[in-house]
């Protein structure tokens, strides 16, 4: 039954729907911000702009992996490394123009997703060992 008229007794654990709402909201906002940030690169030559899009989209996919992959530590390290290396890769290796707000945008996006990932969540029904017939020791 719906609890629309109640106030939550505890804000310590989020439901699966609240978890998805958090991530969807973060992704929508930062997707839009990324669009504004990349406007600063609109005057780049086509080849450079395409390279910047490839680098940016690769890191965005890595950020999505933070929320959906079971390999959290690996994805934290690779995403953090990719974001840290972005200026070196884009400016030194590919000689792309500086887009100064791209790295902080991607870093804050990743940190926000990690924050949601680290928040306690309700266990899905049927995952408790005592309800599945097993006993705790």
JOUR-V570470 format. One record per backbone hydrogen bond with DSSP energy under -1.0 kcal/mol. CO is the residue of the C=O (numbers start at 1). NH is the residue of the N-H. If there is no record, write none. Layout:
[[CO	NH] [CO	NH]]
//
This chain:
[[3	6] [14	122] [15	19] [16	20] [17	21] [18	22] [19	23] [20	24] [21	25] [22	26] [23	27] [24	28] [25	29] [26	30] [27	31] [28	32] [29	33] [30	34] [31	35] [32	36] [33	37] [34	38] [37	40] [38	41] [39	42] [41	44] [45	49] [46	50] [47	51] [48	52] [49	53] [50	54] [51	55] [52	56] [53	57] [54	58] [55	59] [56	60] [57	61] [58	62] [59	63] [60	64] [61	65] [62	66] [64	68] [65	69] [70	72] [71	75] [72	76] [73	77] [74	78] [75	79] [76	80] [77	81] [78	82] [79	83] [80	84] [81	85] [85	89] [86	90] [87	91] [88	92] [88	93] [89	94] [90	96] [99	102] [101	105] [102	106] [103	107] [104	108] [105	109] [106	110] [107	111] [108	112] [109	113] [110	114] [111	115] [112	116] [113	117] [114	118] [120	14] [124	127] [129	134]]
//
